[in-house]
Amino acid sequence: NAEYGAKNIPLHIAIANAGVFLEPGKTADGLETTFGVNHIGHYLLLRLLIPKLKEGSPSRVVVVSSGAHPLANLDFGDLLGEKKNISGIKNYANSKLAN
């Protein structure tokens, strides 16, 4: 955030470990909720942190997945979940495999 960005504190590591298991729904941006939080949210946050990570070089980014990934069947043509009506553990597994 802007407050952290204004401080002269080096950032050496970012760990993306969000994981929610939600009922079907959409984010404010129209993404499937579980995929939006578990995958796209990581991406957007890390994009914001890149300048601080570069300043704190050497730095590392760790993105955590899940043991549920074998249950995934990720369809890159339907990342928003509009063509197939999947929910529950399948949405969660897809979102974590994408990481």
C-alpha positions in Angstrom: 0.0 0.0 0.0 1.0 3.6 -0.2 2.0 3.8 3.4 4.4 0.9 3.1 5.7 2.3 -0.2 6.6 5.6 1.4 8.7 3.9 4.1 12.3 3.1 3.4 12.0 -0.6 4.4 13.6 -3.2 2.2 11.4 -6.1 1.0 13.4 -9.3 0.6 10.7 -11.9 0.4 7.0 -12.1 -0.6 5.0 -15.2 0.2 1.7 -15.6 -1.6 -0.3 -18.1 0.5 -3.9 -17.0 0.2 -6.4 -19.9 -0.1 -10.1 -19.6 0.2 -12.7 -22.3 -0.5 -15.8 -20.4 -1.4 -19.3 -21.0 -2.8 -19.7 -20.1 -6.5 -19.8 -16.3 -7.0 -18.1 -13.5 -8.7 -15.6 -10.9 -7.6 -16.3 -7.2 -8.1 -14.2 -7.6 -11.4 -16.4 -10.5 -12.6 -14.0 -13.3 -11.9 -15.0 -16.6 -10.3 -14.4 -15.8 -6.6 -12.1 -18.7 -5.6 -9.9 -18.3 -8.7 -9.9 -14.5 -8.3 -8.7 -14.7 -4.7 -6.4 -17.7 -4.8 -4.6 -16.9 -8.1 -5.4 -13.5 -9.6 -5.1 -11.9 -6.2 -1.6 -13.2 -5.8 -0.6 -11.9 -9.2 -2.0 -8.4 -8.6 -0.4 -8.1 -5.2 3.0 -9.3 -6.4 2.9 -6.9 -9.4 2.5 -4.1 -6.8 5.4 -5.4 -4.8 7.9 -5.8 -7.7 9.5 -2.3 -7.2 10.1 -2.9 -3.5 11.4 -6.4 -4.2 13.8 -5.0 -6.8 15.0 -2.4 -4.2 15.5 -5.2 -1.7 17.5 -7.3 -4.0 18.5 -10.1 -3.6 14.8 -11.0 -3.0 12.6 -14.0 -3.5 8.9 -14.7 -4.3 7.3 -17.8 -3.1 3.9 -18.8 -4.3 2.2 -21.6 -2.4 0.0 -24.2 -4.0 -2.0 -27.0 -2.4 -2.1 -30.8 -2.1 -5.5 -30.5 -3.8 -3.9 -29.8 -7.2 -4.3 -33.4 -8.4 -8.1 -32.9 -8.4 -7.8 -30.0 -10.9 -8.8 -30.0 -14.5 -7.7 -26.5 -15.5 -9.4 -25.3 -18.7 -7.4 -22.3 -19.9 -10.3 -21.5 -22.3 -12.6 -21.1 -19.3 -10.7 -19.5 -16.5 -13.8 -17.6 -15.4 -15.8 -20.8 -15.0 -18.5 -19.6 -17.4 -18.6 -22.6 -19.8 -18.5 -25.4 -17.1 -20.5 -25.2 -13.9 -17.9 -26.4 -11.4 -17.7 -25.5 -7.8 -16.3 -26.5 -4.5 -13.1 -28.5 -4.4 -12.7 -28.4 -8.2 -12.6 -24.6 -8.2 -10.2 -24.6 -5.3 -8.0 -27.2 -7.0 -8.0 -25.3 -10.3 -7.1 -22.1 -8.5 -4.2 -23.6 -6.6 -2.9 -25.5 -9.7 -2.7 -22.2 -11.6 -0.2 -21.0 -9.0 
